[in-house]
Amino acid sequence: MFDQDIVARITNDGRFQEFMRLATQRGVKRLRSNHIDLTPVIRYLRRLGNNLSMSTTDLTKKLCWLLATCGFLRPDDLRCTDARASRIVNGNLELVVLFPKETRQGQKIIKPVIIRPHPDEALYPVKVFTEYRSRTQAGDCTVVHPKDPSKRYTPL
Protein backbone atom coordinates (compact mmCIF):
# COMPACT_ATOMS: atom_id res chain seq x y z
CA MET A 1 0.00 0.00 0.00
CA PHE A 2 2.82 2.42 0.90
CA ASP A 3 6.31 2.66 -0.52
CA GLN A 4 8.68 0.67 1.72
CA ASP A 5 11.00 3.67 1.98
CA ILE A 6 8.20 5.80 3.49
CA VAL A 7 7.17 3.00 5.86
CA ALA A 8 10.78 2.64 7.02
CA ARG A 9 11.17 6.39 7.60
CA ILE A 10 7.97 6.52 9.66
CA THR A 11 8.65 3.40 11.72
CA ASN A 12 12.23 4.48 12.44
CA ASP A 13 11.16 7.96 13.58
CA GLY A 14 11.68 8.40 17.33
CA ARG A 15 8.35 10.18 17.81
CA PHE A 16 6.46 7.34 16.13
CA GLN A 17 8.29 4.77 18.23
CA GLU A 18 7.50 6.69 21.45
CA PHE A 19 3.84 6.99 20.42
CA MET A 20 3.60 3.25 19.77
CA ARG A 21 5.33 2.46 23.06
CA LEU A 22 2.87 4.61 25.01
CA ALA A 23 -0.13 3.37 23.03
CA THR A 24 0.64 -0.24 23.87
CA GLN A 25 1.34 0.20 27.58
CA ARG A 26 -0.98 -1.83 29.73
CA GLY A 27 -1.14 0.09 32.97
CA VAL A 28 -2.29 3.55 33.83
CA LYS A 29 0.15 5.59 35.82
CA ARG A 30 -1.27 7.64 38.66
CA LEU A 31 0.24 11.10 38.50
CA ARG A 32 -0.73 12.31 41.95
CA SER A 33 -2.71 11.40 45.00
CA ASN A 34 -6.39 12.21 44.80
CA HIS A 35 -6.78 12.38 48.56
CA ILE A 36 -8.15 15.75 49.59
CA ASP A 37 -8.87 16.30 53.26
CA LEU A 38 -11.87 18.60 53.67
CA THR A 39 -11.79 18.40 57.47
CA PRO A 40 -10.17 21.84 57.97
CA VAL A 41 -12.76 23.52 55.74
CA ILE A 42 -15.66 21.78 57.45
CA ARG A 43 -14.27 22.74 60.87
CA TYR A 44 -14.00 26.35 59.70
CA LEU A 45 -17.59 26.37 58.41
CA ARG A 46 -18.82 24.99 61.74
CA ARG A 47 -16.85 27.62 63.67
CA LEU A 48 -18.62 30.36 61.74
CA GLY A 49 -21.73 29.43 63.71
CA ASN A 50 -25.37 29.74 62.82
CA ASN A 51 -26.27 31.22 59.42
CA LEU A 52 -28.50 33.80 61.11
CA SER A 53 -25.72 35.16 63.32
CA MET A 54 -22.78 35.24 60.91
CA SER A 55 -21.75 38.29 58.91
CA THR A 56 -22.95 38.64 55.34
CA THR A 57 -19.33 38.36 54.17
CA ASP A 58 -18.86 35.02 55.96
CA LEU A 59 -22.27 33.83 54.78
CA THR A 60 -21.28 34.65 51.18
CA LYS A 61 -17.98 32.76 51.51
CA LYS A 62 -19.79 29.77 53.01
CA LEU A 63 -22.44 29.82 50.28
CA CYS A 64 -19.90 30.02 47.46
CA TRP A 65 -17.82 27.16 48.86
CA LEU A 66 -20.85 24.93 49.41
CA LEU A 67 -22.30 25.67 45.98
CA ALA A 68 -18.97 25.08 44.26
CA THR A 69 -18.41 21.82 46.12
CA CYS A 70 -21.94 20.40 46.03
CA GLY A 71 -22.77 21.60 42.53
CA PHE A 72 -19.33 21.00 40.96
CA LEU A 73 -19.30 24.66 39.92
CA ARG A 74 -16.28 26.58 38.66
CA PRO A 75 -15.67 30.11 39.96
CA ASP A 76 -16.94 31.37 36.60
CA ASP A 77 -20.14 29.34 37.05
CA LEU A 78 -20.71 31.04 40.41
CA ARG A 79 -20.13 34.43 38.79
CA CYS A 80 -22.70 33.60 36.09
CA THR A 81 -25.38 32.22 38.44
CA ASP A 82 -28.59 34.22 38.24
CA ALA A 83 -29.72 34.68 41.85
CA ARG A 84 -33.18 35.92 40.90
CA ALA A 85 -33.88 32.97 38.58
CA SER A 86 -32.58 30.40 41.08
CA ARG A 87 -35.20 28.94 43.41
CA ILE A 88 -36.02 26.31 45.99
CA VAL A 89 -38.39 23.57 44.84
CA ASN A 90 -39.39 20.68 47.11
CA GLY A 91 -36.43 21.37 49.38
CA ASN A 92 -33.92 21.32 46.50
CA LEU A 93 -31.97 24.36 45.38
CA GLU A 94 -32.27 24.86 41.63
CA LEU A 95 -29.55 27.19 40.35
CA VAL A 96 -29.57 28.79 36.93
CA VAL A 97 -26.06 29.22 35.50
CA LEU A 98 -26.17 31.47 32.45
CA PHE A 99 -23.65 30.71 29.70
CA PRO A 100 -21.25 28.37 31.50
CA LYS A 101 -17.95 27.37 29.92
CA GLU A 102 -19.45 24.33 28.20
CA THR A 103 -21.61 24.64 25.09
CA ARG A 104 -23.91 22.35 23.12
CA GLN A 105 -23.24 22.12 19.40
CA GLY A 106 -21.38 25.42 19.58
CA GLN A 107 -24.31 27.20 21.24
CA LYS A 108 -24.27 28.90 24.63
CA ILE A 109 -26.47 27.13 27.15
CA ILE A 110 -28.22 27.75 30.43
CA LYS A 111 -27.02 25.09 32.85
CA PRO A 112 -29.48 23.96 35.52
CA VAL A 113 -27.85 22.75 38.73
CA ILE A 114 -29.90 20.98 41.40
CA ILE A 115 -28.49 20.74 44.91
CA ARG A 116 -30.26 18.40 47.30
CA PRO A 117 -30.58 18.81 51.07
CA HIS A 118 -27.79 17.77 53.44
CA PRO A 119 -28.61 16.24 56.83
CA ASP A 120 -26.08 18.46 58.59
CA GLU A 121 -27.54 21.95 58.86
CA ALA A 122 -24.08 23.56 58.99
CA LEU A 123 -23.36 22.08 55.54
CA TYR A 124 -26.84 22.56 54.07
CA PRO A 125 -26.49 24.81 50.99
CA VAL A 126 -30.25 25.33 50.68
CA LYS A 127 -30.48 26.93 54.14
CA VAL A 128 -27.39 29.05 53.49
CA PHE A 129 -28.83 30.20 50.15
CA THR A 130 -32.17 31.03 51.81
CA GLU A 131 -30.50 33.19 54.47
CA TYR A 132 -28.20 34.80 51.89
CA ARG A 133 -31.13 35.76 49.64
CA SER A 134 -33.15 37.09 52.58
CA ARG A 135 -30.28 39.50 53.27
CA THR A 136 -29.39 40.44 49.70
CA GLN A 137 -32.68 40.30 47.81
CA ALA A 138 -33.69 43.86 48.69
CA GLY A 139 -30.52 45.16 47.05
CA ASP A 140 -30.92 43.11 43.87
CA CYS A 141 -29.85 44.83 40.71
CA THR A 142 -29.52 43.50 37.22
CA VAL A 143 -26.20 43.87 35.47
CA VAL A 144 -24.91 43.18 31.99
CA HIS A 145 -23.84 39.56 31.68
CA PRO A 146 -20.04 39.30 31.29
CA LYS A 147 -20.32 36.79 28.44
CA ASP A 148 -23.23 38.33 26.54
CA PRO A 149 -23.70 42.12 26.73
CA SER A 150 -27.22 41.80 25.32
CA LYS A 151 -28.36 39.90 28.44
CA ARG A 152 -28.91 41.17 31.97
CA TYR A 153 -28.99 39.07 35.14
CA THR A 154 -28.84 39.27 38.93
CA PRO A 155 -25.50 37.89 40.15
CA LEU A 156 -25.15 36.14 43.51
PEMO-V197575 format. One line per field, one symbol per residue. phi: phi as a letter, one per 20 degrees, with the letter a starting at -180 (. if undefined). psi: psi as a letter, one per 40 degrees, with the letter a starting at -180 (. if undefined). burial: I if it has 24 or more other ideal C-beta (glycine too) atoms within 12 Angstrom, else O. A space follows every 10 residues. Layout:
phi: ???
psi: ???
burial: ???
//
This chain:
phi: .dfgffgfff feffffffgf fffdfeedef ebfefceegf ffgfffffnf gfeeffffff ffffffffff dldfgffffe feffefbdcl neededeelf gfcclmefcd eecddefdfe ffdegffffg fgffedffeg becfffdbge ddbdfg
psi: dihddddddd dehddddddd dddeidihhh dihehhhedd ddddddddai ddeiiddddd dddddddddd efhiddddde hhddeiihhf eihhihhhfi diihfeiiih hhhhhiihdh ddfgdddddd dddddeddeh iiihhdegee iiihi.
burial: OOOOOOOOOO OOOOOOOOOO OOOOOOOOOO OOOOOOOOOO OOOOIOOIOO IOOIOOOIII OIIIIIIIOI IOIOOOIIII IIIOIIOIOO OOIIIIIIII OOOOOOOOOI IOIIIOOOOO OOIIIIIIII IIIOIOOOOO OOOOIOOOOO OOIIII
//
